[in-house]
Amino acid sequence: MTSEQGESGLDIEEVVRPPTDTYRILHVDDEPEFVKLASRFLEREDDMFDVSTETSAHDALDHFDAEDLDCIVSDYDMPGMDGLEFLRELRIRYPDLPFILFTGKGSEEIASEAISAGVTDYLQKGRDTSQYALLANRIRNAIDRYRANEQMVHGFKALETAREGISLLDEDGYFLYVNEAFAETTGYARAKLLDTHWEFLCPEDETDIIYDEILPTVPVDGRWSGVTTYVRKDGERIQVDHALRYTEDETLICLIQDLGKDDTNHD
């Protein structure tokens, strides 16, 4: 078993998707002067806001691309298609995109219908500019939650399609997640590995070096990479190119790549 930290072909950084630094917002309201004024106030509240506008829901549906947006803010009482109809149509196309109903017409009935249609948040227009600070806060929160969820979804898709074996372990060393490549490398079904301690895959004569030399290195240096030994389900010992890193919540990310049978004499 190689315990020295070395150059590994496995890249843990690819698991993390960097966030963008702009909040891209579409504001829809049938009053041209109001929507322009509101957009200016929102951009003053946060210089990361990039606000575009439309004066009808029909035009909004025709012109925007959800890939270029992080949130929609819409009035309720608009001709042709009101805010709830707009929301229902949007949810057919984009079920998760944040949508905040920002309306001068407030009632429990409208709020209830909006919730049923999948609105992200609901806010009544006020009489002074302080409403924009509240709206800006709601927008930031909605987008941050949306991006966190998107990052998680993209991250797990990347994990599932990766050729490398990838697993996540809790702070006590038990598997929280393994991808298909990890399961195939070890020869075990995923269900067998989940909630199992990593020692299950490690030769008994090599656990001490992991506890004493490898795991203490990860929080100090930020990561560890090198070659370790796994015992497959069929009893065969294999060498794996191995990379480790902790996340902020102390989840351990483990990447492995099969290097072939371990022919070392272990007698």
C-alpha distance (Angstrom), angle and dihedral (degrees) to the residues before:
residue distance angle dihedral
M1 . . .
T2 3.80 . .
S3 3.79 111.9 .
E4 3.79 99.6 173.1
Q5 3.79 116.7 106.9
G6 3.77 106.4 -110.4
E7 3.78 144.1 166.1
S8 3.78 109.5 -71.7
G9 3.76 129.5 -166.7
L10 3.81 89.3 -139.1
D11 3.81 116.8 98.7
I12 3.81 114.8 -156.1
E13 3.81 90.8 178.6
E14 3.82 89.9 71.3
V15 3.81 89.5 67.1
V16 3.84 90.3 66.7
R17 3.80 118.9 73.6
P18 3.82 111.4 -152.6
P19 3.82 115.4 -128.6
T20 3.79 122.5 -122.6
D21 3.82 118.9 -112.6
T22 3.82 98.4 -133.6
Y23 3.82 131.3 75.8
R24 3.81 104.7 -142.7
I25 3.81 110.2 -156.9
L26 3.81 133.3 179.4
H27 3.82 114.6 -155.8
V28 3.80 115.8 -162.6
D29 3.81 120.9 -167.9
D30 3.80 130.9 141.7
E31 3.83 92.3 -135.2
P32 3.85 105.5 84.3
E33 3.79 96.4 -162.6
F34 3.78 93.8 47.1
V35 3.79 94.7 49.1
K36 3.82 90.9 50.0
L37 3.81 92.0 48.5
A38 3.80 93.1 46.1
S39 3.80 91.5 49.7
R40 3.81 91.6 52.5
F41 3.80 92.0 50.1
L42 3.80 92.0 48.3
E43 3.79 92.4 51.1
R44 3.82 89.0 49.8
E45 3.79 89.8 52.6
D46 3.80 91.8 55.9
D47 3.79 126.0 11.9
M48 3.80 88.6 -154.9
F49 3.81 89.8 67.2
D50 3.80 116.3 102.5
V51 3.82 105.8 -172.1
S52 3.80 125.0 -168.4
T53 3.81 123.2 -178.6
E54 3.79 143.2 -145.3
T55 3.80 128.5 -178.9
S56 3.81 97.6 -148.7
A57 3.77 135.5 39.9
H58 3.80 91.3 -133.1
D59 3.81 91.0 57.2
A60 3.79 90.5 46.0
L61 3.80 92.1 54.4
D62 3.80 91.3 46.8
H63 3.79 97.7 47.4
F64 3.77 112.0 34.2
D65 3.76 129.2 82.3
A66 3.80 114.0 -152.3
E67 3.81 89.4 -142.8
D68 3.81 87.6 68.0
L69 3.82 96.2 47.1
D70 3.78 137.2 72.0
C71 3.82 99.8 -178.2
I72 3.81 143.5 6.1
V73 3.81 122.7 -145.0
S74 3.80 112.7 -166.2
D75 3.78 140.4 179.7
Y76 3.80 118.3 -129.9
D77 3.83 106.1 -143.6
M78 3.83 104.3 61.5
P79 3.82 129.6 139.5
G80 3.80 120.3 -110.1
M81 3.79 95.3 14.3
D82 3.79 122.5 19.0
G83 3.79 125.3 -147.3
L84 3.80 95.3 -93.6
E85 3.80 92.9 49.6
F86 3.79 87.9 48.0
L87 3.80 90.2 50.8
R88 3.81 93.6 49.2
E89 3.80 91.7 49.6
L90 3.78 91.2 47.1
R91 3.79 93.1 50.4
I92 3.82 89.7 57.2
R93 3.80 89.7 57.6
Y94 3.80 101.9 30.2
P95 3.81 112.4 19.2
D96 3.80 96.9 -179.0
L97 3.82 106.8 35.6
P98 3.85 109.2 120.4
F99 3.81 112.4 -104.6
I100 3.80 122.3 -174.8
L101 3.79 118.8 -169.0
F102 3.82 105.9 -144.6
T103 3.76 106.1 -177.7
G104 3.78 143.8 159.6
K105 3.80 90.9 -147.8
G106 3.75 107.9 74.0
S107 3.77 127.7 177.4
E108 3.77 138.4 143.4
E109 3.80 89.1 -113.9
I110 3.82 93.4 55.7
A111 3.79 91.4 44.4
S112 3.81 91.2 50.0
E113 3.80 92.4 49.0
A114 3.79 90.9 47.4
I115 3.80 91.7 52.5
S116 3.81 90.9 48.7
A117 3.81 90.1 50.5
G118 3.81 91.7 53.1
V119 3.80 104.1 -99.8
T120 3.80 114.3 174.4
D121 3.80 95.2 -148.4
Y122 3.81 140.1 -9.3
L123 3.79 125.4 -145.4
Q124 3.79 133.6 169.9
K125 3.78 120.4 -135.8
G126 3.79 114.0 -110.2
R127 3.79 134.8 -150.9
D128 3.80 98.5 -111.3
T129 3.78 139.2 44.3
S130 3.82 93.4 -100.1
Q131 3.82 86.8 84.4
Y132 3.81 89.3 72.2
A133 3.79 92.8 60.8
L134 3.80 88.5 54.4
L135 3.81 92.1 44.8
A136 3.81 91.1 48.4
N137 3.80 90.2 52.5
R138 3.81 91.8 49.8
I139 3.81 90.2 49.5
R140 3.81 93.6 50.1
N141 3.79 92.2 48.5
A142 3.81 92.7 47.7
I143 3.80 93.3 48.8
D144 3.79 94.0 44.9
R145 3.82 91.0 52.9
Y146 3.81 90.8 45.6
R147 3.79 93.1 49.8
A148 3.79 92.6 46.5
N149 3.78 90.4 52.9
E150 3.82 92.1 45.1
Q151 3.78 90.7 50.0
M152 3.78 90.7 50.7
V153 3.82 92.2 49.1
H154 3.81 93.1 46.7
G155 3.77 90.1 44.8
F156 3.78 93.9 53.9
K157 3.81 91.3 45.4
A158 3.79 88.0 53.8
L159 3.80 90.1 48.3
E160 3.78 92.6 50.8
T161 3.81 95.0 49.3
A162 3.81 96.4 41.6
R163 3.79 117.8 115.1
E164 3.79 90.0 -145.3
G165 3.77 120.7 80.4
I166 3.80 109.1 -106.8
S167 3.78 129.1 -172.5
L168 3.80 137.6 170.1
L169 3.79 120.0 -144.8
D170 3.80 130.8 -168.9
E171 3.80 123.3 -123.2
D172 3.81 90.6 -88.1
G173 3.80 93.3 54.3
Y174 3.81 100.8 -103.0
F175 3.81 120.7 138.0
L176 3.81 113.4 -106.0
Y177 3.80 95.2 173.2
V178 3.81 138.9 2.9
N179 3.79 126.6 -176.2
E180 3.79 124.3 -135.0
A181 3.81 93.2 -99.8
F182 3.82 90.7 55.0
A183 3.80 91.6 50.3
E184 3.81 91.8 47.9
T185 3.80 91.9 50.0
T186 3.79 92.1 53.4
G187 3.80 95.3 38.9
Y188 3.80 92.6 -128.2
A189 3.80 128.9 117.1
R190 3.79 114.6 -110.5
A191 3.80 92.2 -115.6
K192 3.81 89.8 58.4
L193 3.81 92.7 53.0
L194 3.80 99.2 45.0
D195 3.80 113.3 99.0
T196 3.82 88.4 8.9
H197 3.82 120.8 124.0
W198 3.81 118.3 -113.5
E199 3.81 89.4 -119.1
F200 3.82 85.6 74.5
L201 3.83 87.9 75.6
C202 3.78 98.5 36.8
P203 3.82 124.9 89.7
E204 3.79 109.9 -111.2
D205 3.79 91.7 -124.3
E206 3.82 92.2 58.6
T207 3.81 105.2 45.6
D208 3.81 93.5 91.3
I209 3.80 93.6 60.5
I210 3.82 90.4 51.6
Y211 3.79 91.9 51.6
D212 3.80 95.7 40.6
E213 3.81 103.9 36.7
I214 3.79 114.0 12.3
L215 3.81 107.8 40.0
P216 3.85 94.8 45.5
T217 3.82 88.7 54.3
V218 3.81 95.4 59.2
P219 3.85 100.4 69.0
V220 3.82 91.4 39.9
D221 3.82 99.0 49.2
G222 3.80 97.1 25.4
R223 3.80 93.0 -117.8
W224 3.80 143.9 14.7
S225 3.79 129.9 -143.2
G226 3.77 132.4 179.4
V227 3.81 142.7 100.5
T228 3.79 124.0 -56.1
T229 3.79 136.6 167.4
Y230 3.80 128.2 -110.2
V231 3.78 128.7 -170.8
R232 3.81 111.2 -137.1
K233 3.78 124.7 -144.4
D234 3.83 90.0 -99.9
G235 3.82 89.7 56.4
E236 3.79 95.7 -107.0
R237 3.79 115.7 138.9
I238 3.78 114.0 -135.1
Q239 3.77 132.9 -175.9
V240 3.80 116.1 -126.7
D241 3.77 132.5 -164.6
H242 3.80 98.2 -125.9
A243 3.84 133.9 -163.6
L244 3.81 126.5 -179.6
R245 3.79 134.1 -171.8
Y246 3.82 136.5 161.5
T247 3.81 123.1 -129.7
E248 3.81 121.5 -141.5
D249 3.81 91.4 -92.5
E250 3.83 90.3 52.0
T251 3.78 95.1 -104.9
L252 3.81 107.9 149.5
I253 3.81 115.9 -131.2
C254 3.79 111.5 -152.3
L255 3.81 123.8 -169.6
I256 3.80 122.2 -174.7
Q257 3.79 137.1 179.3
D258 3.81 123.2 -168.8
L259 3.82 111.4 -115.4
G260 3.79 94.4 179.7
K261 3.77 139.3 -100.5
D262 3.80 117.8 -18.2
D263 3.81 103.7 -125.0
T264 3.79 94.0 179.0
N265 3.80 114.2 128.9
H266 3.83 107.2 -113.1
D267 3.80 98.7 178.1
